[in-house]
Structures are given as structure tokens and as C-alpha cells.
Amino acid sequence: MIATAEILKTKIENFSPEILEAFAKMVESFEVKNQSAIPQFQVDEVLYRIQFHNENPRTKLDFYENISELQKNCA
């Protein structure tokens, strides 16, 4: 990864001012994907629990108990 970045850096440094400006505009237009601090497998687990509860409304969602435990452990 570092080698690839160095190669790109060298190539970018050799751009003409016009090409550099066009490249800068192109890079600025890229969307930045916001990465959540929550791992994807945990998000999937929560979605699965909600879906299961929607299909089986008599089940109990244990989010509040888990959140209370998490708050105690992180405090």
C-alpha cells in the first residue's frame, strides 16, 4: 500500500499545472464513504434481531438490557 502511494505521489508531482488542477477537481468529486465505528457484523445482528422480533412480536428485544450492561462496563 505504501509503495502504491509513493508511485502515485511521484506521478502526481510530475503533472502539469493544468492536469494537476483537473485531477484535483476529479478527486474532490469522489464520494467519501462514512465508516461507522460499529462493526458491520454487529449492525447485521441488530437488524436480524429487529426482523425476527417483527416476525415474532411476542419475543422480547433485549437491547435495553445490553445497553445498560455496556454503559456499566464503559463507565
N, C-alpha and C positions, 0 to 999 in steps of 0.2 A: 504494500500500500504506500509506504514512504517512497519507494523507488518510482512508482507511478506518479505520485505528486511531484517529485523532483523533475521528472521528464516533462510533465505539463508545465511546471514553472519555467523551465528553460525555454520551451516553445513559446509560451506567452510573452516572455521577456523579449523575444525576437520579433513580435508582431509590430507592424507599422502602426502609427497613431490611429489611422482610420480603422484598421482591422481591430485594434485593441478597443476602440470605442464601441464598435459593432458587437464585439464579443462581450463586453461589459453589459450592454443592453440586453443581450440574449440571456446572460447568466442571471441578471436581475429579474427576468420574466419567469424563471423557474419557480415552481411552487415549492415551498418548504413544508414538508410533512411534519406536523407536530407529533412528537413522540410522547406518549403518556408515560408517567412514572410507574404506572401499573402494568405488570407483565401481561401479555396477551392471554396466557393460559388462565389467569385469574379473571379477566374480563369474560372469557368464554364460560368459565364456571358460573359466574353470576348470571349471565344470560341463560345458561342451561337451567339454573335453579328457578329463575323467573318463569321461563317457559313451562317447566314442569309444574310449578305452582298454578299457572294459568289453566293448565290441563287438569289439574287435581286440586281444586280450590280448598279442599278440606285439609290439605297439608299445611304445615307451619313453616313459614320462612324464618330462618334463624339469623337473619342479618343483624338484628339489633343486639343479640347476644354476642355475636362475633365482633361487632364494632366495639361493644363495651369491653370485651377482653383485649382487643387491640389497643384501645385507649389506655387501659391499665398497664399493659406491657410497655407502651411507648412513653408513658408519663415519667 
